[in-house]
């Protein structure tokens, strides 16, 4: 039985193209772009089991749940050695509903549990190969258009994603473009389109033309990156979003030189830990430095400590401060209001990210959120990759 490493040792592009062609012949609208995306996902994820290859192909090659039974049956035949990809005349048999799952040991328990009940559960990424009655008879004209992995998962709430989808989302978050906000520097420099006249340089140049300032030299203000400070809530209520934001904070520390803090019942500075080594080393250090992870929430105490120990010393002065929290405060909400008032006098721009605000019925009624909102310049949800792109645009525009 060939395993994933055996696939990577062969011509991966040819294997992905051939597998996509077989799926297309079986009725799944696989495009060359999807096949290329499948090959790129295998190279990035470096799967070690056939089940991992299965999920990578399912996420990148399919666009609707009705295609899952065909994909499962053909995946079984191709990656279990029943069908030779090199033989273009190999017969593709129609998939039977009974074998609509890849026969892998790692997902056998899920397969058996799905058959023990007569009720049909909705198909999600956590139920590989599940097949609801009537889906195989769906009209082919209702097949969705081709969508990339980022398009499929871009709008998905982080709290609703499976572990496999979160692994892909972390890579998408790490690839997001980070552009620092800018501020006007004190110094200016010569520029032909400048609005300021450089009198001294113009007079020196006039000596060459008999004292007549034929050529006027102009200057314009320069810009420097503005400091960015990220403060993330890692309490129990923010657990579904905390690890994704750690990836974003690590990227901001390394790309923008940002300052990073997390808090639950107390404040912890993580700038040095996130700046050192690879992701695994950084997150191991984060775990050591944050004993209150998934604990209670004391927003007011954490912000007050930030202002007393770091903010007034220069970190928050003129900075763009991003606070990620749902606003649930177990302490006195008035303390949150006082801390936010002090922070608003120091910071250039305050962005509050509340993933719970994406819900239609959301209202800022939580004590900490209601107390902080009057001092917030930009309020965002940040619950998905698409929402994170809006956050990065807001950070860039805050300059």
N, C-alpha and C positions, 0 to 999 in steps of 0.2 A: 504494500500500500504506500504510494508516494506521499511524502509529507511536504510541508511548506518549504523547508530548505531545499528539497529536491527541485521544486519549481523555480526557485531563485537561481539555481545553478544553471538552468537552461536559459535559452533566449527568452527573457521575461516578456519582452514586447510581442514576440511571436505567439507565445502562449496566451497572453491576454487578448490579442487580436483574434486568434483562432477560437477561443472560448466565447468571445463576444459574437463572432460570426455564427457559431453554433446556436447561441441563444436567439439571434436574429432569425435564423432559419426555423427555429421552433416557435416563432411568433412573438418574441419579446423584442420591442423596438430598441435594440442596443446600437448606439452610434459609435463611430471611431473615437469620438471625444470621450465617451464613457469608458471604452476599453483602455484608452491612455490613462484615464483617471484611476482605473483599477490597478494598472501596473505601477503608477506613482504611489498609490496607497500601500501596496505591498512593499515597495522599497522603503517607504518611510516607517511603516509599522514593524517591519522585520518579523513576521509571524513565525511561531514555532510549532503550531498545531494546525491541523486541517480545519478545525472549527474557527480559528482566527482568520484563515483565508476565506472561509465561507462568509463570515460577517463583512469582511472588507469588500467582497464581491457583491454581496446583497445591498450594501449601503451605496456603492458607486454605480452599479449596473441597472438597478431596478428603479421604477418610478411609481409603481402602484402595487397594492397588496395582491391583486389578482394575478400578478406575474410570479408570485412566490412558488406555487407548486411546480411550474415549468422549470424555474431556476433550480429548485431543490433536486428534482429528478435528474436534470442534466449535470448538475454539480456532482451528484453521486456517480454518474457514469464516467465523467471526465477525470475527476480527481481520485476515483477509486480504481481506475484502470480499465473500466468496461468499454470505453470509447477512445479510439486513437485519434488525437487531434491532427496528426499528420496525414490521415486518410480523409480526403474531401468527400469520398463516396460512402463514408460510414453512415449507417442508418440511425436516425434519431427517432426513438420510440416515444409515443405519447405518454406523458406522465400519468401515473395512477394516483388517485387521492390517498391511497394507503401508504405510499412511500414519499410523502411530501415533506420529508425532513432529511438532512444529511446524516448518514449513519456514523456518527462520531461518538466516542465514549464520553466525551466531556459534556454532551448535551443530551445524553440518553435519559437521564432522570427527568428532565423537563418534558421529553417526548412522551414518556410513560404516564406522567401525571396528567398530561393533556388528554390522553385517551381514556383515563379512568372515569371522567365525568361526562355526562350526556349534554351538559350545557356547553355552548360554544363561547369561548372567551374572545374578546377583541384581539386582533393580531397586533402585536407591538414588537419592538426590537428584542424584548425579553422572552418571546415565545417563538423560537425559530421553527419555521416550517409549518406553523399552525395553518389550518385551512378551513375557512368557514363555508358551509353549504351554500351553493349558488354562486360563489365567486368565480368558479371556473367557467360558468356560462355567461359571464358579463360580456357586454358588447365591446369588441376591440376598438371601436371608435371612441370609447370613453377613456382610453389610455392617456395619462397625463403627459405633457411635454417633457422632454429631457431636462433634468435638473441636476446640477452638480451637488456635491456633498455640502458645500457651504450654503447653497440655496435651500437644501432640504432641512439642514439643521440650524440655519442662520436665525430663524424666527422662533426656534424651540426654547421654551423656558428651561433654564438650567436645572430646576428642581424636578422636571418631568423627564429628564434624560436618563437612559440606562448607563451602566459603567462603560460599555463599548462606545456609546455615543459621546460620553464625557471625554474619553481618551482622544477621539477625533476633534472635539471642540477645543481641547487644550492646545492642540496643534494650530487650529484656526486662530485662537487668541494670541498665540506667540507670533503669528504672522501678521497681526494687525499693525498698520503703519503708525508709528508714534512720532508726532511732530510737536516740538515744544512751543508754548506760547512765547511771544516776543515782547520786549519792552524797549523803550527809547533809552539809549545809553547817554552818558553825560558828554562824551566826546563826539566830535564830528570828524568827517574826513572829506577830502576833495572829491568832487563828483561833477561832471559836466552838466547834469540836470539838477544840481542843488539850488536851493532857494536863497541860501545865505551867501553874502558876498564876503570873500576872504580879503579884507582890506590890505593887510600886511603883505600877503603874497602877491596881490595885484600891483601894489606900489613897487615891490621889488622887480616884478616883471616889467614895469613901465620904464625902468632905467635903460632897458635895451631899445626902447623906442623914443628916446629923447624926453622922457617924463610923461608921454601921452599914454594913458592906460588903454591901449588898443585891445588887449585881451584881458577880460575880466575872469578871475578865478573864483569859483563858487564851491561851497561846501554843503553837505547835508548831514543830518543826524544819523548815527548808526544804531543798529538794533542788537540787542543781546537776548539770549533765552531767559525767560522768567522762571523762577524756581517753582517746582511742582511738589506738593505734599499730598500723600495719600494716607488716609486713616480709615481702616476697614474694621467693621464689626465682625468678630468671629465667635459670637455667642451661639447658643444652641438654636435659636430661631433663624440664624443666618448660615447654618451648616451647609445647606444645599448650594450656596453661592460662594462660600468662603474660599474653597480651594481654587475655583476658577479665577477669583480675584487675586489670589496669590500669584498665579501665572502672569496676570496683567501687571501687578506690582513689580514682579521680578523684571519684566521687560522694561518698565518705566525706570527702574533703578539703573539698569545697564545702558539704556539708550538715552535717557534724559538726565541722568544724575539726580533723580527724584529722591525725596525722603519718604520712607514708608514706616507706618505704625499700624499695629493691630490692638484691639482691646476687646475685653469681655467684662470682667470685673476689675481689671487694671490695664494700664497702658504698657505696651512693649514696643520698643524700637527695633525694626528688623532690617534697616538699610544695609548694614554690614553683612548680615547673614545672606540676604538675597543677592548681594553683589559678588559673592565668592563662589567659585566652582560651578558645577553643573546643577541641573534642577534637583536631582536626588540629594546631593550634598546640601543644597540650600534649604530644601524642605525638611531634611533631618535636623538642621540647625534651628529651623523655625519651631519644630516640635519640642526641641529641648528648651527653647527660650520662651515658650508660651504654655505654661502649665494650666492656665485657665481656659484653654480652648474648649468651646462648646459649653461654657459655663453661663452664668447670668449676665445681665447687661447693665452696666453703670456708665451711661454716656456722659452725664454731667461730670462725674469724677474723673473719667478718662480725659475729657477735653480740658478740664481745669488743670490737670497735671501736665498735659501737653503745653498749655500756655505758660505755666509757671516754670517748667524745666527747659522748654525748647522754643516756644513761640516768641516770647519777649526777647530772647537772645538773638533773634534774627531769622530763624527758620521760617516763620510765618509772615514776616514783614514783606509786603509787596508780592506775596506768593499766590499761586492758584491752589487752593486747598480743596481736595476732593474727599468727602466723607461718605462712606458706604455703610448704611445701616437702615434697618426697618423702623427705627425710632421707638422700639419697645424699651422703656426705662423702668427698672425696678426701684430706683431711688426717687428723689424729689424732682419732678419735671422743671421746677423753677430754677434749679441749678443748671440744667441744660440751657435754658434761656439766658442766664447770666453769662455762661461760658461762650455761647454763640455771639452775644453782644460784644464781648471783649474780642473775640476772634474777628468779627466784622470790622473792627477798627484797625486791626493789624493787616489782614489779608487783602489782596487786591480783588479777588473774586472767590466766592464760595460756591461749590457745586455739591449738591446732596444727591446721592444715588440711593433710591429705595426700590429694591426689586419687587416688593409687594404692590407698588403703585401701578403695575401693569394690569392688575385685575380691574374689571369694569366697575365693580362695586366698591372700589377703594375710596376711602375718605381719610384725610390726615387727622384721625381722632386719637391716635396713640399719644400718650402724654409727652414723651420726648419729641416726637415728630411735630406736634402742634406747637410746642415751645420753641423749636428751632426754625420752623418755616419762615417766620418774619425776617430772619437774617440771611436767608438763602438767596443767592442771585440766580442760580439755575437749578431746576429740579428735574431729575431724570429717573427712569426705571432701571436700566442696566441689567435686565433680566435675561437677555439673550445676546448672541454675537452681533446681531443687527443693532441692538440697543447699545452695545459696547462701542460700535462704530459712531453712534451719535454722541456718546460720552467723549470719545477722542476728538471728535469735531468740536465739541463744546470746550474742551481743554485748549485746543489750538486757537479757537476764536476768543478765548478769555483774555488773551494778551492785548 
